Amino acid sequence: MLNNTYNGWTNYETWRINLEYGLCDGGFEGYSAEMLQNMVEEHLEEDCNNKSTISYALSFISEVNWNEIARNIEENRE
């Protein structure tokens, strides 16, 4: 079985989205995993005007562990 963890996160996708959006830098306290995912998806859909790019981006974020990010946000708040 492969170990796909990355920099202490579940995988590269989770680490990268958390990094790119600064999700643990504050301002997202109280967001559920679903809220975080919806926010990122909406942002991508608004900013991408190319259907193949948005398809690729949505495929990438389908691998994100949103629960891990939400937990991390709450742990950093405490």
C-alpha positions in Angstrom: 0.0 0.0 0.0 1.4 3.4 -1.0 1.8 6.2 1.5 0.4 9.3 -0.2 0.7 11.7 2.8 2.3 15.1 2.1 3.9 17.5 4.6 1.9 16.0 7.4 -1.4 16.2 5.5 -3.5 13.3 4.1 -2.3 14.0 0.5 -0.8 16.6 -1.8 -4.2 17.9 -2.8 -5.3 18.6 0.8 -2.0 20.3 1.6 -2.0 22.4 -1.6 -5.6 23.7 -1.3 -5.0 24.5 2.4 -1.9 26.4 1.3 -3.3 28.2 -1.7 -6.4 29.4 0.1 -4.7 30.1 3.4 -7.5 28.2 5.1 -5.6 27.8 8.4 -4.5 31.5 8.5 -7.7 32.6 10.1 -11.1 33.9 9.0 -12.6 30.4 8.3 -13.4 29.5 11.9 -16.8 27.8 12.1 -16.7 26.6 8.5 -17.7 23.0 8.1 -15.9 20.7 5.7 -18.9 21.1 3.3 -18.8 24.9 3.5 -15.1 24.9 2.7 -15.5 22.7 -0.3 -18.4 24.7 -1.6 -16.5 27.9 -1.2 -13.5 26.6 -3.1 -15.6 25.0 -5.9 -17.6 28.3 -6.3 -14.3 30.3 -6.5 -12.9 27.9 -9.1 -16.1 28.0 -11.2 -16.1 31.9 -11.1 -12.5 32.2 -12.1 -12.2 29.5 -14.7 -13.7 30.3 -18.1 -12.4 27.2 -19.7 -14.4 24.0 -19.3 -11.5 21.6 -19.5 -9.6 23.7 -16.8 -12.5 23.7 -14.4 -13.0 19.9 -15.0 -9.4 19.3 -14.1 -9.6 21.6 -11.1 -12.7 19.9 -9.8 -11.1 16.5 -10.3 -8.1 17.7 -8.3 -10.1 19.0 -5.4 -12.2 15.8 -5.3 -9.2 14.2 -3.6 -9.1 16.9 -0.8 -9.7 15.8 2.7 -12.1 18.7 3.7 -12.7 17.2 7.2 -9.0 17.3 7.9 -8.8 21.0 6.9 -11.9 21.9 9.0 -10.4 20.1 12.0 -7.1 21.9 11.6 -8.8 25.2 11.4 -10.6 24.5 14.7 -7.5 23.2 16.4 -5.5 26.3 15.4 -8.3 28.5 16.8 -7.9 27.0 20.3 
